[in-house]
Amino acid sequence: MSAPDQGQADALNKAVARATGDVILWLNADDVIMPGAIASASAALVANPSLDFAYGDFDIIDAAGALIRSYPLE
């Protein structure tokens, strides 16, 4: 669905308001999901039902996929 909005945050808020599932994955057009990421997030949410969200380590990569910087969680 496409409709006028007030920018990315407004569009995302509208999408979340229309969502009917239990879990929402926000993936931007230039994001890459690493193998095992969804399973790890799902396991964290199942093991801790009081969590509102889950996230993990992430890397910044260039257009060719080369690593620029890593952001590991403690």
C-alpha angles and dihedrals in degrees: 000000000000125000139153114278142166096253139294097314092050092048091049092049090052091049093049091049090055096044117113102186132092095241131041124199115201109204122171120213093257097044125108124204112218121223110275095017096112092045091050093048091046091051091050092051093047093047092048109035092178092066116112094196143359131211136163145195115320139193132211110224134180126239090276092052095253115148116254100171139344125221107198121186119237 
